[in-house]
Structure formats: structure tokens, C-alpha cells
């Protein structure tokens, strides 16, 4: 599949230079990288399966925020903070059928590879990514259902197609 080939070609030079320590320069990047390739025509099916498997149990957003991997290393108190939470981990809390959801997700996220640690200039340090527990595909979680970001999120076709209105996000 051409998308996987592109993902591998993008990742390989970074993998070859990876040192596991904070880089000295942006010009010879040694601080890790994460790459995922998403097959966009599989997202409709992923939305359908997400909607079909959403649990009707109430979800405490604070529990989610404390237990999900967040790709965004800014601090929650930063203005405009949104967060990018791993969707696979999110669905472990929201899905009533992880097997069906994972099958659909694997058709959408056709390539995912990351260095054991990546560098973030925002936090000025290396951070670990749990490779086996994440899928390289992030999802928004509203910190407040009344925020402008949450309102904008509710206007997306993904919100409706994935059935997230069922859980009052």
C-alpha cells in the first residue's frame, strides 16, 4: 500500500538518527519522531463502528484525562489548550466492543511507528510514548461542554457520524 511506503520512507531517516536524548539542533534532528498514516476512506466505517459500539455508561471526563495518553505536551492551564488524546485508549473507556472497534481502527490507521521517546520544545525534554498501548491517532475530549472548542467540535460531521452526541459531548 502506497501510504505505508510513504510512512516508512518518512520515518526511516529519523529512526536512523535517533539517539534518545534531547537534540542540539533542528537541522540534524535526533530527538525522535512519530508517524501515522491514515486511510481516509476508512474513516466513515470507523465512525459507524464507533457509533455502534459506544457504551451507554456515563463517562467522567476527568477520569479520561488522567488515564489517556495525551500527545499534546502543553500544560492544561495554557490558553487555547485542546489536548490530543489517543483514540485507542479513549475507546477502551467508551466502546462496548473493543474487538470490533479495533478491527475498524486498524483499517483506518494503516501505519503507526514512533521512537521510544520524542523531544518536545514546549516542555523542553524528552517524553515517552507507550507504543503498544497507543494507535497514533488522536481524539478531542471536551474539557468543558460550554467552551468554544466544544461547540465547534459538536458542529463537525465526525461528531455526528461517530455518535458522540449519545454521550453528551
N, C-alpha and C positions, 0 to 999 in steps of 0.2 A: 504494500500500500504506500502510495507516494507520500502521504502525510507523515507516516512513521519514518520513512527515509529522510525527510526534511528534519524531523525532530532529532533523529540520531546524528545527522550531519551538524546540526546546531550545537548539540550537547557535547560531542566528542572533543573539540578543541579545548573546551573548558575543563572537561574531565582530565585531559592530558596535563593541564597546567595546575590543577587543584593541589593546594598544599595543606589545607585545613587550618591555616592561620590567616589573620586579617591581612588583606593585601596592602601593599605600599602605594599602589597607583591604579588608576582606572585604565591605563594603557596596556598593562600586562596583567589582566585580571586572574588572580589565583584564589579568590575567596569563594568559589563555589557558584553554582547556578542550578536552577530548577527549570525543567522544560516539560510542558504537557502539550499534546496535540489532541484537539477536539474535532471530531467528525460532526460538523454542524447539522447535517441532515439526519442524524440520530437523536437530536435534542427533542424533537417532537415526541418520539417514543419514550424518551427518558421522562419528559413532563407527564405523559399519560400514566406511566408506571408509578411515578411519584404520587400523582393524584390518587391512583387506585390503592396504593399501599399506605397512605398517610393514616397514622393511628388517630383515633378519636380521643385519646387520653390527653388531658391538659399538659402543656409543656411550660416549665418555668424557664424563662429566658436567662435568668441569672445562673441557673444550673448549666445551661448550654454554654454560656460564655466562659464559665470556669472549667469546662471539660473538653472543649473542642480546640483543635489546633487552629491558630489564627496566623495566617500568612502575613498579616499587616503588623509590623513591629512598632508602630507608633503607640503611644500611650493613650488609653481611652479618654483621658481628660483633654487631649488635643482638640482644638476647634476643627470641626468638619470630620471628625473620626467616624469611619464607617465599619471597618473590620472586614476581613476576608476569611471566613471560616471554612474549613474543609468540609465539603459536601458529603463525603462518605461517612465521616464521623457524625455529622448532623443527622443523616438519615438513620444512623443506629439508634437515635433517640426518637425519630419521627415515624419511621417505617414499621408497619406490622409484618412485612415480608422482605427481609434484607436480601434473601436469595434472589427474588425476582428483581428487586431494585438493582442489585449488583450486576446482574446479567445485562440490564439495560444500560447501566453506567459504563460497563466495560465496552459496550458497543459505541458509546459516545467518546469516552476518553481512551483513545487507541494507543497512546504512548504517554508514559509518565516516568521521568527519571530525575533524580536530584542527587547532588553531592550530600554527604553525611551532614555537613554544616555549610551554611551560607553566611556571607557578611552583609550586614545592614549598616549603612551610613547613618540612618536615623537613630539607631541605638548604639552606634559605634562599637559593635562587637559581632562576633560570630554567634550563630544560633543553630540549634539542631532542628532537623525536620524528621519526624517519625515516618520513615519511608514505607514501612509495611502497614501503617495504620491510616495513611492518607491516600488520596487519589489524584492530587494535583489540580483539582477543580474546586473553586471556592464558591461560597454562597453567602449572601447577605442575611444578617439577623438584625431585625429592628431593635435598637436599644430603647426606643420609645415609640409607641404606636402613633403618637401625635407629631413626631418630627417631620420636617420637610422631606428627609430622605425616605422615611417610611411611606409617606404619601406618594412620592414619586415611584417607589417600588410597587405599591399597590396598583399603579397605572400600567405596569408592564404586562405584556402578553404572557410572559413566563409565570407571573404570579397567578393569573387565572388558569392557565393550562396545567400548572402543577398542583392546583387545588389548594394553594396556601391560604385562601380565604376561609377554608374549613377550620384552620387553627387560629383564626383572627389575627393574622399578621398584617 
